[in-house]
């Protein structure tokens, strides 16, 4: 029997169950906050580049940047509230 098959057989025979304790909601939110953080960075990075290329369109670009920022942060806040609302 191969080493892999023996290891799988031992794991299948082992009846020990592992239980994760603690607040998984906070870990989930920490991981979920990465996406909006990257999104906000992209929004403002691209906005600054657009303003540098077309300074006369500053008002429109700034307005779109703020709108994108608000929508992205709304997703982050929903992710922050969800573990409290749906947690045990």
PDB file of N, CA, C and O in Angstrom:
ATOM      1  N   UNK A   1       0.853  -1.172   0.000  1.00  0.00           N
ATOM      2  CA  UNK A   1       0.000   0.000   0.000  1.00  0.00           C
ATOM      3  C   UNK A   1       0.902   1.239   0.000  1.00  0.00           C
ATOM      4  O   UNK A   1       1.920   1.267   0.691  1.00  0.00           O
ATOM      5  N   UNK A   2       0.540   2.224  -0.747  1.00  0.00           N
ATOM      6  CA  UNK A   2       1.366   3.421  -0.838  1.00  0.00           C
ATOM      7  C   UNK A   2       1.225   4.278   0.408  1.00  0.00           C
ATOM      8  O   UNK A   2       0.289   4.129   1.193  1.00  0.00           O
ATOM      9  N   UNK A   3       2.179   5.173   0.562  1.00  0.00           N
ATOM     10  CA  UNK A   3       2.174   6.065   1.727  1.00  0.00           C
ATOM     11  C   UNK A   3       0.920   6.928   1.764  1.00  0.00           C
ATOM     12  O   UNK A   3       0.340   7.136   2.830  1.00  0.00           O
ATOM     13  N   UNK A   4       0.502   7.428   0.614  1.00  0.00           N
ATOM     14  CA  UNK A   4      -0.694   8.270   0.548  1.00  0.00           C
ATOM     15  C   UNK A   4      -1.942   7.487   0.942  1.00  0.00           C
ATOM     16  O   UNK A   4      -2.789   7.998   1.676  1.00  0.00           O
ATOM     17  N   UNK A   5      -2.060   6.268   0.467  1.00  0.00           N
ATOM     18  CA  UNK A   5      -3.223   5.453   0.796  1.00  0.00           C
ATOM     19  C   UNK A   5      -3.241   5.121   2.286  1.00  0.00           C
ATOM     20  O   UNK A   5      -4.308   5.100   2.899  1.00  0.00           O
ATOM     21  N   UNK A   6      -2.061   4.859   2.880  1.00  0.00           N
ATOM     22  CA  UNK A   6      -1.995   4.577   4.314  1.00  0.00           C
ATOM     23  C   UNK A   6      -2.401   5.800   5.127  1.00  0.00           C
ATOM     24  O   UNK A   6      -3.115   5.678   6.122  1.00  0.00           O
ATOM     25  N   UNK A   7      -1.948   6.983   4.704  1.00  0.00           N
ATOM     26  CA  UNK A   7      -2.281   8.219   5.412  1.00  0.00           C
ATOM     27  C   UNK A   7      -3.770   8.496   5.339  1.00  0.00           C
ATOM     28  O   UNK A   7      -4.378   8.891   6.334  1.00  0.00           O
ATOM     29  N   UNK A   8      -4.358   8.293   4.184  1.00  0.00           N
ATOM     30  CA  UNK A   8      -5.798   8.505   4.031  1.00  0.00           C
ATOM     31  C   UNK A   8      -6.570   7.512   4.885  1.00  0.00           C
ATOM     32  O   UNK A   8      -7.575   7.876   5.495  1.00  0.00           O
ATOM     33  N   UNK A   9      -6.123   6.274   4.939  1.00  0.00           N
ATOM     34  CA  UNK A   9      -6.792   5.259   5.756  1.00  0.00           C
ATOM     35  C   UNK A   9      -6.702   5.612   7.234  1.00  0.00           C
ATOM     36  O   UNK A   9      -7.671   5.425   7.970  1.00  0.00           O
ATOM     37  N   UNK A  10      -5.547   6.126   7.685  1.00  0.00           N
ATOM     38  CA  UNK A  10      -5.393   6.533   9.079  1.00  0.00           C
ATOM     39  C   UNK A  10      -6.300   7.715   9.403  1.00  0.00           C
ATOM     40  O   UNK A  10      -6.922   7.747  10.464  1.00  0.00           O
ATOM     41  N   UNK A  11      -6.378   8.684   8.496  1.00  0.00           N
ATOM     42  CA  UNK A  11      -7.241   9.846   8.719  1.00  0.00           C
ATOM     43  C   UNK A  11      -8.706   9.443   8.746  1.00  0.00           C
ATOM     44  O   UNK A  11      -9.484   9.996   9.523  1.00  0.00           O
ATOM     45  N   UNK A  12      -9.089   8.499   7.919  1.00  0.00           N
ATOM     46  CA  UNK A  12     -10.476   8.039   7.891  1.00  0.00           C
ATOM     47  C   UNK A  12     -10.820   7.277   9.161  1.00  0.00           C
ATOM     48  O   UNK A  12     -11.957   7.345   9.627  1.00  0.00           O
ATOM     49  N   UNK A  13      -9.850   6.543   9.736  1.00  0.00           N
ATOM     50  CA  UNK A  13     -10.089   5.768  10.940  1.00  0.00           C
ATOM     51  C   UNK A  13     -10.081   6.642  12.190  1.00  0.00           C
ATOM     52  O   UNK A  13     -10.645   6.265  13.217  1.00  0.00           O
ATOM     53  N   UNK A  14      -9.448   7.800  12.104  1.00  0.00           N
ATOM     54  CA  UNK A  14      -9.359   8.689  13.264  1.00  0.00           C
ATOM     55  C   UNK A  14     -10.712   9.359  13.500  1.00  0.00           C
ATOM     56  O   UNK A  14     -11.257  10.013  12.610  1.00  0.00           O
ATOM     57  N   UNK A  15     -11.239   9.189  14.694  1.00  0.00           N
ATOM     58  CA  UNK A  15     -12.551   9.762  15.005  1.00  0.00           C
ATOM     59  C   UNK A  15     -12.443  11.088  15.755  1.00  0.00           C
ATOM     60  O   UNK A  15     -13.461  11.635  16.180  1.00  0.00           O
ATOM     61  N   UNK A  16     -11.249  11.605  15.923  1.00  0.00           N
ATOM     62  CA  UNK A  16     -11.081  12.881  16.617  1.00  0.00           C
ATOM     63  C   UNK A  16     -11.672  13.985  15.765  1.00  0.00           C
ATOM     64  O   UNK A  16     -11.373  14.090  14.575  1.00  0.00           O
ATOM     65  N   UNK A  17     -12.506  14.801  16.369  1.00  0.00           N
ATOM     66  CA  UNK A  17     -13.110  15.915  15.651  1.00  0.00           C
ATOM     67  C   UNK A  17     -12.491  17.209  16.151  1.00  0.00           C
ATOM     68  O   UNK A  17     -12.318  17.410  17.353  1.00  0.00           O
ATOM     69  N   UNK A  18     -12.166  18.067  15.223  1.00  0.00           N
ATOM     70  CA  UNK A  18     -11.615  19.364  15.560  1.00  0.00           C
ATOM     71  C   UNK A  18     -12.728  20.386  15.523  1.00  0.00           C
ATOM     72  O   UNK A  18     -13.570  20.377  14.624  1.00  0.00           O
ATOM     73  N   UNK A  19     -12.725  21.257  16.496  1.00  0.00           N
ATOM     74  CA  UNK A  19     -13.755  22.287  16.559  1.00  0.00           C
ATOM     75  C   UNK A  19     -13.081  23.644  16.627  1.00  0.00           C
ATOM     76  O   UNK A  19     -12.191  23.869  17.446  1.00  0.00           O
ATOM     77  N   UNK A  20     -13.508  24.533  15.770  1.00  0.00           N
ATOM     78  CA  UNK A  20     -12.980  25.884  15.749  1.00  0.00           C
ATOM     79  C   UNK A  20     -13.834  26.729  16.678  1.00  0.00           C
ATOM     80  O   UNK A  20     -15.059  26.754  16.564  1.00  0.00           O
ATOM     81  N   UNK A  21     -13.173  27.421  17.597  1.00  0.00           N
ATOM     82  CA  UNK A  21     -13.900  28.282  18.521  1.00  0.00           C
ATOM     83  C   UNK A  21     -13.451  29.724  18.322  1.00  0.00           C
ATOM     84  O   UNK A  21     -12.399  29.984  17.738  1.00  0.00           O
ATOM     85  N   UNK A  22     -14.243  30.635  18.803  1.00  0.00           N
ATOM     86  CA  UNK A  22     -13.908  32.048  18.673  1.00  0.00           C
ATOM     87  C   UNK A  22     -14.813  32.725  17.670  1.00  0.00           C
ATOM     88  O   UNK A  22     -15.773  32.138  17.170  1.00  0.00           O
ATOM     89  N   UNK A  23     -14.495  33.946  17.393  1.00  0.00           N
ATOM     90  CA  UNK A  23     -15.328  34.726  16.489  1.00  0.00           C
ATOM     91  C   UNK A  23     -14.785  34.638  15.069  1.00  0.00           C
ATOM     92  O   UNK A  23     -13.820  35.312  14.709  1.00  0.00           O
ATOM     93  N   UNK A  24     -15.417  33.804  14.287  1.00  0.00           N
ATOM     94  CA  UNK A  24     -15.006  33.692  12.890  1.00  0.00           C
ATOM     95  C   UNK A  24     -15.490  34.879  12.070  1.00  0.00           C
ATOM     96  O   UNK A  24     -14.968  35.153  10.989  1.00  0.00           O
ATOM     97  N   UNK A  25     -16.503  35.590  12.599  1.00  0.00           N
ATOM     98  CA  UNK A  25     -16.994  36.778  11.904  1.00  0.00           C
ATOM     99  C   UNK A  25     -15.917  37.841  11.785  1.00  0.00           C
ATOM    100  O   UNK A  25     -15.808  38.502  10.752  1.00  0.00           O
ATOM    101  N   UNK A  26     -15.121  38.013  12.831  1.00  0.00           N
ATOM    102  CA  UNK A  26     -14.075  39.034  12.776  1.00  0.00           C
ATOM    103  C   UNK A  26     -12.975  38.631  11.797  1.00  0.00           C
ATOM    104  O   UNK A  26     -12.408  39.486  11.116  1.00  0.00           O
ATOM    105  N   UNK A  27     -12.675  37.360  11.723  1.00  0.00           N
ATOM    106  CA  UNK A  27     -11.676  36.904  10.752  1.00  0.00           C
ATOM    107  C   UNK A  27     -12.213  37.071   9.336  1.00  0.00           C
ATOM    108  O   UNK A  27     -11.492  37.490   8.431  1.00  0.00           O
ATOM    109  N   UNK A  28     -13.488  36.737   9.158  1.00  0.00           N
ATOM    110  CA  UNK A  28     -14.110  36.900   7.840  1.00  0.00           C
ATOM    111  C   UNK A  28     -14.144  38.345   7.397  1.00  0.00           C
ATOM    112  O   UNK A  28     -13.892  38.656   6.233  1.00  0.00           O
ATOM    113  N   UNK A  29     -14.460  39.240   8.345  1.00  0.00           N
ATOM    114  CA  UNK A  29     -14.481  40.646   7.979  1.00  0.00           C
ATOM    115  C   UNK A  29     -13.084  41.148   7.658  1.00  0.00           C
ATOM    116  O   UNK A  29     -12.900  41.937   6.731  1.00  0.00           O
ATOM    117  N   UNK A  30     -12.115  40.700   8.410  1.00  0.00           N
ATOM    118  CA  UNK A  30     -10.739  41.107   8.116  1.00  0.00           C
ATOM    119  C   UNK A  30     -10.323  40.716   6.713  1.00  0.00           C
ATOM    120  O   UNK A  30      -9.667  41.487   6.014  1.00  0.00           O
ATOM    121  N   UNK A  31     -10.704  39.525   6.305  1.00  0.00           N
ATOM    122  CA  UNK A  31     -10.389  39.085   4.939  1.00  0.00           C
ATOM    123  C   UNK A  31     -11.236  39.820   3.910  1.00  0.00           C
ATOM    124  O   UNK A  31     -10.765  40.132   2.816  1.00  0.00           O
ATOM    125  N   UNK A  32     -12.491  40.097   4.268  1.00  0.00           N
ATOM    126  CA  UNK A  32     -13.379  40.787   3.325  1.00  0.00           C
ATOM    127  C   UNK A  32     -12.998  42.251   3.149  1.00  0.00           C
ATOM    128  O   UNK A  32     -13.320  42.842   2.118  1.00  0.00           O
ATOM    129  N   UNK A  33     -12.322  42.853   4.121  1.00  0.00           N
ATOM    130  CA  UNK A  33     -11.942  44.260   4.021  1.00  0.00           C
ATOM    131  C   UNK A  33     -10.806  44.479   3.030  1.00  0.00           C
ATOM    132  O   UNK A  33     -10.529  45.617   2.649  1.00  0.00           O
ATOM    133  N   UNK A  34     -10.157  43.420   2.615  1.00  0.00           N
ATOM    134  CA  UNK A  34      -9.071  43.550   1.648  1.00  0.00           C
ATOM    135  C   UNK A  34      -9.608  44.057   0.307  1.00  0.00           C
ATOM    136  O   UNK A  34      -8.985  44.908  -0.328  1.00  0.00           O
ATOM    137  N   UNK A  35     -10.754  43.541  -0.121  1.00  0.00           N
ATOM    138  CA  UNK A  35     -11.333  43.928  -1.415  1.00  0.00           C
ATOM    139  C   UNK A  35     -11.666  45.400  -1.503  1.00  0.00           C
ATOM    140  O   UNK A  35     -11.208  46.064  -2.434  1.00  0.00           O
ATOM    141  N   UNK A  36     -12.454  45.952  -0.563  1.00  0.00           N
ATOM    142  CA  UNK A  36     -12.731  47.388  -0.624  1.00  0.00           C
ATOM    143  C   UNK A  36     -11.472  48.247  -0.479  1.00  0.00           C
ATOM    144  O   UNK A  36     -11.384  49.325  -1.066  1.00  0.00           O
ATOM    145  N   UNK A  37     -10.509  47.772   0.295  1.00  0.00           N
ATOM    146  CA  UNK A  37      -9.259  48.528   0.425  1.00  0.00           C
ATOM    147  C   UNK A  37      -8.536  48.639  -0.908  1.00  0.00           C
ATOM    148  O   UNK A  37      -8.038  49.707  -1.263  1.00  0.00           O
ATOM    149  N   UNK A  38      -8.478  47.553  -1.632  1.00  0.00           N
ATOM    150  CA  UNK A  38      -7.861  47.572  -2.962  1.00  0.00           C
ATOM    151  C   UNK A  38      -8.692  48.436  -3.911  1.00  0.00           C
ATOM    152  O   UNK A  38      -8.146  49.192  -4.714  1.00  0.00           O
ATOM    153  N   UNK A  39     -10.015  48.315  -3.810  1.00  0.00           N
ATOM    154  CA  UNK A  39     -10.899  49.101  -4.675  1.00  0.00           C
ATOM    155  C   UNK A  39     -10.733  50.595  -4.480  1.00  0.00           C
ATOM    156  O   UNK A  39     -10.684  51.345  -5.455  1.00  0.00           O
ATOM    157  N   UNK A  40     -10.645  51.039  -3.230  1.00  0.00           N
ATOM    158  CA  UNK A  40     -10.461  52.467  -2.955  1.00  0.00           C
ATOM    159  C   UNK A  40      -9.113  52.942  -3.494  1.00  0.00           C
ATOM    160  O   UNK A  40      -9.011  54.040  -4.041  1.00  0.00           O
ATOM    161  N   UNK A  41      -8.095  52.124  -3.340  1.00  0.00           N
ATOM    162  CA  UNK A  41      -6.784  52.484  -3.887  1.00  0.00           C
ATOM    163  C   UNK A  41      -6.807  52.635  -5.398  1.00  0.00           C
ATOM    164  O   UNK A  41      -6.205  53.559  -5.945  1.00  0.00           O
ATOM    165  N   UNK A  42      -7.496  51.737  -6.064  1.00  0.00           N
ATOM    166  CA  UNK A  42      -7.598  51.813  -7.527  1.00  0.00           C
ATOM    167  C   UNK A  42      -8.395  53.041  -7.939  1.00  0.00           C
ATOM    168  O   UNK A  42      -8.024  53.735  -8.886  1.00  0.00           O
ATOM    169  N   UNK A  43      -9.495  53.316  -7.230  1.00  0.00           N
ATOM    170  CA  UNK A  43     -10.334  54.464  -7.576  1.00  0.00           C
ATOM    171  C   UNK A  43      -9.532  55.756  -7.525  1.00  0.00           C
ATOM    172  O   UNK A  43      -9.529  56.530  -8.482  1.00  0.00           O
ATOM    173  N   UNK A  44      -8.854  55.986  -6.405  1.00  0.00           N
ATOM    174  CA  UNK A  44      -8.139  57.245  -6.270  1.00  0.00           C
ATOM    175  C   UNK A  44      -6.871  57.287  -7.114  1.00  0.00           C
ATOM    176  O   UNK A  44      -6.486  58.352  -7.598  1.00  0.00           O
ATOM    177  N   UNK A  45      -6.222  56.147  -7.294  1.00  0.00           N
ATOM    178  CA  UNK A  45      -5.042  56.118  -8.161  1.00  0.00           C
ATOM    179  C   UNK A  45      -5.381  56.464  -9.605  1.00  0.00           C
ATOM    180  O   UNK A  45      -4.707  57.276 -10.238  1.00  0.00           O
ATOM    181  N   UNK A  46      -6.432  55.838 -10.114  1.00  0.00           N
ATOM    182  CA  UNK A  46      -6.848  56.118 -11.485  1.00  0.00           C
ATOM    183  C   UNK A  46      -7.434  57.529 -11.620  1.00  0.00           C
ATOM    184  O   UNK A  46      -7.291  58.172 -12.660  1.00  0.00           O
ATOM    185  N   UNK A  47      -8.095  58.000 -10.556  1.00  0.00           N
ATOM    186  CA  UNK A  47      -8.635  59.360 -10.578  1.00  0.00           C
ATOM    187  C   UNK A  47      -7.549  60.413 -10.670  1.00  0.00           C
ATOM    188  O   UNK A  47      -7.681  61.387 -11.411  1.00  0.00           O
ATOM    189  N   UNK A  48      -6.476  60.220  -9.916  1.00  0.00           N
ATOM    190  CA  UNK A  48      -5.351  61.161  -9.972  1.00  0.00           C
ATOM    191  C   UNK A  48      -4.709  61.130 -11.355  1.00  0.00           C
ATOM    192  O   UNK A  48      -4.339  62.175 -11.891  1.00  0.00           O
ATOM    193  N   UNK A  49      -4.576  59.957 -11.925  1.00  0.00           N
ATOM    194  CA  UNK A  49      -4.022  59.866 -13.280  1.00  0.00           C
ATOM    195  C   UNK A  49      -4.919  60.571 -14.292  1.00  0.00           C
ATOM    196  O   UNK A  49      -4.426  61.265 -15.181  1.00  0.00           O
ATOM    197  N   UNK A  50      -6.227  60.397 -14.164  1.00  0.00           N
ATOM    198  CA  UNK A  50      -7.159  61.038 -15.089  1.00  0.00           C
ATOM    199  C   UNK A  50      -7.110  62.551 -14.953  1.00  0.00           C
ATOM    200  O   UNK A  50      -7.160  63.263 -15.956  1.00  0.00           O
ATOM    201  N   UNK A  51      -7.013  63.054 -13.722  1.00  0.00           N
ATOM    202  CA  UNK A  51      -6.930  64.509 -13.523  1.00  0.00           C
ATOM    203  C   UNK A  51      -5.620  65.043 -14.071  1.00  0.00           C
ATOM    204  O   UNK A  51      -5.579  66.146 -14.615  1.00  0.00           O
ATOM    205  N   UNK A  52      -4.551  64.275 -13.932  1.00  0.00           N
ATOM    206  CA  UNK A  52      -3.261  64.710 -14.481  1.00  0.00           C
ATOM    207  C   UNK A  52      -3.295  64.765 -16.003  1.00  0.00           C
ATOM    208  O   UNK A  52      -2.635  65.613 -16.605  1.00  0.00           O
ATOM    209  N   UNK A  53      -4.051  63.877 -16.630  1.00  0.00           N
ATOM    210  CA  UNK A  53      -4.131  63.864 -18.087  1.00  0.00           C
ATOM    211  C   UNK A  53      -5.083  64.929 -18.624  1.00  0.00           C
ATOM    212  O   UNK A  53      -4.831  65.518 -19.675  1.00  0.00           O
ATOM    213  N   UNK A  54      -6.177  65.177 -17.901  1.00  0.00           N
ATOM    214  CA  UNK A  54      -7.163  66.163 -18.343  1.00  0.00           C
ATOM    215  C   UNK A  54      -7.574  67.040 -17.170  1.00  0.00           C
ATOM    216  O   UNK A  54      -8.611  66.796 -16.552  1.00  0.00           O
ATOM    217  N   UNK A  55      -6.785  68.048 -16.857  1.00  0.00           N
ATOM    218  CA  UNK A  55      -7.108  68.906 -15.707  1.00  0.00           C
ATOM    219  C   UNK A  55      -8.418  69.669 -15.878  1.00  0.00           C
ATOM    220  O   UNK A  55      -9.038  70.045 -14.883  1.00  0.00           O
ATOM    221  N   UNK A  56      -8.850  69.905 -17.105  1.00  0.00           N
ATOM    222  CA  UNK A  56     -10.092  70.648 -17.315  1.00  0.00           C
ATOM    223  C   UNK A  56     -11.323  69.834 -16.921  1.00  0.00           C
ATOM    224  O   UNK A  56     -12.397  70.402 -16.729  1.00  0.00           O
ATOM    225  N   UNK A  57     -11.185  68.522 -16.798  1.00  0.00           N
ATOM    226  CA  UNK A  57     -12.306  67.658 -16.414  1.00  0.00           C
ATOM    227  C   UNK A  57     -12.269  67.324 -14.931  1.00  0.00           C
ATOM    228  O   UNK A  57     -12.819  66.305 -14.511  1.00  0.00           O
ATOM    229  N   UNK A  58     -11.631  68.167 -14.138  1.00  0.00           N
ATOM    230  CA  UNK A  58     -11.447  67.905 -12.710  1.00  0.00           C
ATOM    231  C   UNK A  58     -12.764  67.678 -11.982  1.00  0.00           C
ATOM    232  O   UNK A  58     -12.879  66.746 -11.187  1.00  0.00           O
ATOM    233  N   UNK A  59     -13.752  68.515 -12.245  1.00  0.00           N
ATOM    234  CA  UNK A  59     -15.032  68.418 -11.535  1.00  0.00           C
ATOM    235  C   UNK A  59     -15.737  67.098 -11.762  1.00  0.00           C
ATOM    236  O   UNK A  59     -16.228  66.482 -10.816  1.00  0.00           O
ATOM    237  N   UNK A  60     -15.792  66.662 -13.000  1.00  0.00           N
ATOM    238  CA  UNK A  60     -16.481  65.412 -13.350  1.00  0.00           C
ATOM    239  C   UNK A  60     -15.722  64.215 -12.785  1.00  0.00           C
ATOM    240  O   UNK A  60     -16.321  63.291 -12.235  1.00  0.00           O
ATOM    241  N   UNK A  61     -14.402  64.242 -12.926  1.00  0.00           N
ATOM    242  CA  UNK A  61     -13.589  63.129 -12.442  1.00  0.00           C
ATOM    243  C   UNK A  61     -13.693  63.025 -10.917  1.00  0.00           C
ATOM    244  O   UNK A  61     -13.837  61.932 -10.370  1.00  0.00           O
ATOM    245  N   UNK A  62     -13.618  64.168 -10.243  1.00  0.00           N
ATOM    246  CA  UNK A  62     -13.702  64.175  -8.780  1.00  0.00           C
ATOM    247  C   UNK A  62     -15.066  63.653  -8.316  1.00  0.00           C
ATOM    248  O   UNK A  62     -15.149  62.887  -7.356  1.00  0.00           O
ATOM    249  N   UNK A  63     -16.110  64.063  -8.988  1.00  0.00           N
ATOM    250  CA  UNK A  63     -17.456  63.604  -8.642  1.00  0.00           C
ATOM    251  C   UNK A  63     -17.569  62.089  -8.798  1.00  0.00           C
ATOM    252  O   UNK A  63     -18.135  61.418  -7.936  1.00  0.00           O
ATOM    253  N   UNK A  64     -17.041  61.557  -9.877  1.00  0.00           N
ATOM    254  CA  UNK A  64     -17.081  60.109 -10.100  1.00  0.00           C
ATOM    255  C   UNK A  64     -16.214  59.364  -9.087  1.00  0.00           C
ATOM    256  O   UNK A  64     -16.554  58.259  -8.664  1.00  0.00           O
ATOM    257  N   UNK A  65     -15.088  59.977  -8.701  1.00  0.00           N
ATOM    258  CA  UNK A  65     -14.237  59.351  -7.686  1.00  0.00           C
ATOM    259  C   UNK A  65     -14.972  59.241  -6.353  1.00  0.00           C
ATOM    260  O   UNK A  65     -14.930  58.196  -5.704  1.00  0.00           O
ATOM    261  N   UNK A  66     -15.634  60.295  -5.953  1.00  0.00           N
ATOM    262  CA  UNK A  66     -16.342  60.295  -4.674  1.00  0.00           C
ATOM    263  C   UNK A  66     -17.506  59.312  -4.710  1.00  0.00           C
ATOM    264  O   UNK A  66     -17.759  58.623  -3.721  1.00  0.00           O
ATOM    265  N   UNK A  67     -18.212  59.237  -5.822  1.00  0.00           N
ATOM    266  CA  UNK A  67     -19.308  58.282  -5.953  1.00  0.00           C
ATOM    267  C   UNK A  67     -18.795  56.847  -5.865  1.00  0.00           C
ATOM    268  O   UNK A  67     -19.378  56.024  -5.160  1.00  0.00           O
ATOM    269  N   UNK A  68     -17.720  56.544  -6.570  1.00  0.00           N
ATOM    270  CA  UNK A  68     -17.124  55.204  -6.503  1.00  0.00           C
ATOM    271  C   UNK A  68     -16.621  54.869  -5.112  1.00  0.00           C
ATOM    272  O   UNK A  68     -16.766  53.739  -4.647  1.00  0.00           O
ATOM    273  N   UNK A  69     -16.025  55.861  -4.444  1.00  0.00           N
ATOM    274  CA  UNK A  69     -15.552  55.654  -3.080  1.00  0.00           C
ATOM    275  C   UNK A  69     -16.714  55.339  -2.144  1.00  0.00           C
ATOM    276  O   UNK A  69     -16.622  54.431  -1.318  1.00  0.00           O
ATOM    277  N   UNK A  70     -17.807  56.088  -2.272  1.00  0.00           N
ATOM    278  CA  UNK A  70     -18.963  55.885  -1.395  1.00  0.00           C
ATOM    279  C   UNK A  70     -19.560  54.489  -1.596  1.00  0.00           C
ATOM    280  O   UNK A  70     -19.915  53.828  -0.621  1.00  0.00           O
ATOM    281  N   UNK A  71     -19.672  54.041  -2.826  1.00  0.00           N
ATOM    282  CA  UNK A  71     -20.230  52.720  -3.086  1.00  0.00           C
ATOM    283  C   UNK A  71     -19.311  51.614  -2.579  1.00  0.00           C
ATOM    284  O   UNK A  71     -19.775  50.608  -2.042  1.00  0.00           O
ATOM    285  N   UNK A  72     -18.012  51.806  -2.751  1.00  0.00           N
ATOM    286  CA  UNK A  72     -17.053  50.811  -2.280  1.00  0.00           C
ATOM    287  C   UNK A  72     -17.056  50.731  -0.762  1.00  0.00           C
ATOM    288  O   UNK A  72     -17.015  49.637  -0.200  1.00  0.00           O
ATOM    289  N   UNK A  73     -17.105  51.873  -0.096  1.00  0.00           N
ATOM    290  CA  UNK A  73     -17.127  51.875   1.365  1.00  0.00           C
ATOM    291  C   UNK A  73     -18.449  51.334   1.899  1.00  0.00           C
ATOM    292  O   UNK A  73     -18.481  50.760   2.988  1.00  0.00           O
ATOM    293  N   UNK A  74     -19.533  51.505   1.158  1.00  0.00           N
ATOM    294  CA  UNK A  74     -20.805  50.927   1.586  1.00  0.00           C
ATOM    295  C   UNK A  74     -20.703  49.412   1.647  1.00  0.00           C
ATOM    296  O   UNK A  74     -21.241  48.792   2.565  1.00  0.00           O
ATOM    297  N   UNK A  75     -20.019  48.808   0.680  1.00  0.00           N
ATOM    298  CA  UNK A  75     -19.815  47.361   0.715  1.00  0.00           C
ATOM    299  C   UNK A  75     -18.990  46.955   1.926  1.00  0.00           C
ATOM    300  O   UNK A  75     -19.265  45.933   2.554  1.00  0.00           O
ATOM    301  N   UNK A  76     -17.979  47.754   2.257  1.00  0.00           N
ATOM    302  CA  UNK A  76     -17.149  47.442   3.425  1.00  0.00           C
ATOM    303  C   UNK A  76     -17.970  47.548   4.706  1.00  0.00           C
ATOM    304  O   UNK A  76     -17.811  46.723   5.606  1.00  0.00           O
ATOM    305  N   UNK A  77     -18.832  48.534   4.802  1.00  0.00           N
ATOM    306  CA  UNK A  77     -19.653  48.686   6.003  1.00  0.00           C
ATOM    307  C   UNK A  77     -20.689  47.568   6.117  1.00  0.00           C
ATOM    308  O   UNK A  77     -20.992  47.113   7.220  1.00  0.00           O
ATOM    309  N   UNK A  78     -21.227  47.129   4.991  1.00  0.00           N
ATOM    310  CA  UNK A  78     -22.150  45.994   5.029  1.00  0.00           C
ATOM    311  C   UNK A  78     -21.417  44.755   5.534  1.00  0.00           C
ATOM    312  O   UNK A  78     -21.965  43.980   6.317  1.00  0.00           O
ATOM    313  N   UNK A  79     -20.188  44.573   5.088  1.00  0.00           N
ATOM    314  CA  UNK A  79     -19.384  43.457   5.564  1.00  0.00           C
ATOM    315  C   UNK A  79     -19.054  43.571   7.041  1.00  0.00           C
ATOM    316  O   UNK A  79     -18.868  42.554   7.710  1.00  0.00           O
ATOM    317  N   UNK A  80     -18.978  44.774   7.555  1.00  0.00           N
ATOM    318  CA  UNK A  80     -18.703  44.980   8.975  1.00  0.00           C
ATOM    319  C   UNK A  80     -19.934  44.668   9.823  1.00  0.00           C
ATOM    320  O   UNK A  80     -19.806  44.117  10.916  1.00  0.00           O
ATOM    321  N   UNK A  81     -21.102  45.009   9.339  1.00  0.00           N
ATOM    322  CA  UNK A  81     -22.338  44.838  10.103  1.00  0.00           C
ATOM    323  C   UNK A  81     -22.870  43.407  10.006  1.00  0.00           C
ATOM    324  O   UNK A  81     -23.485  42.918  10.954  1.00  0.00           O
ATOM    325  N   UNK A  82     -22.651  42.741   8.902  1.00  0.00           N
ATOM    326  CA  UNK A  82     -23.224  41.405   8.678  1.00  0.00           C
ATOM    327  C   UNK A  82     -22.873  40.397   9.763  1.00  0.00           C
ATOM    328  O   UNK A  82     -23.770  39.671  10.190  1.00  0.00           O
ATOM    329  N   UNK A  83     -21.619  40.296  10.247  1.00  0.00           N
ATOM    330  CA  UNK A  83     -21.347  39.317  11.300  1.00  0.00           C
ATOM    331  C   UNK A  83     -22.120  39.599  12.586  1.00  0.00           C
ATOM    332  O   UNK A  83     -22.480  38.666  13.303  1.00  0.00           O
ATOM    333  N   UNK A  84     -22.381  40.877  12.891  1.00  0.00           N
ATOM    334  CA  UNK A  84     -23.130  41.188  14.091  1.00  0.00           C
ATOM    335  C   UNK A  84     -24.610  40.841  13.933  1.00  0.00           C
ATOM    336  O   UNK A  84     -25.253  40.392  14.882  1.00  0.00           O
ATOM    337  N   UNK A  85     -25.140  41.051  12.738  1.00  0.00           N
ATOM    338  CA  UNK A  85     -26.556  40.790  12.506  1.00  0.00           C
ATOM    339  C   UNK A  85     -26.822  39.299  12.378  1.00  0.00           C
ATOM    340  O   UNK A  85     -27.777  38.788  12.962  1.00  0.00           O
ATOM    341  N   UNK A  86     -25.984  38.597  11.620  1.00  0.00           N
ATOM    342  CA  UNK A  86     -26.239  37.187  11.334  1.00  0.00           C
ATOM    343  C   UNK A  86     -25.425  36.234  12.198  1.00  0.00           C
ATOM    344  O   UNK A  86     -25.555  35.017  12.068  1.00  0.00           O
ATOM    345  N   UNK A  87     -24.583  36.774  13.082  1.00  0.00           N
ATOM    346  CA  UNK A  87     -23.775  35.922  13.963  1.00  0.00           C
ATOM    347  C   UNK A  87     -24.623  35.240  15.018  1.00  0.00           C
ATOM    348  O   UNK A  87     -25.783  35.585  15.240  1.00  0.00           O
ATOM    349  N   UNK A  88     -24.018  34.279  15.649  1.00  0.00           N
ATOM    350  CA  UNK A  88     -24.744  33.513  16.674  1.00  0.00           C
ATOM    351  C   UNK A  88     -24.693  34.219  18.007  1.00  0.00           C
ATOM    352  O   UNK A  88     -25.248  33.725  18.989  1.00  0.00           O
TER     353      UNK A  88
END
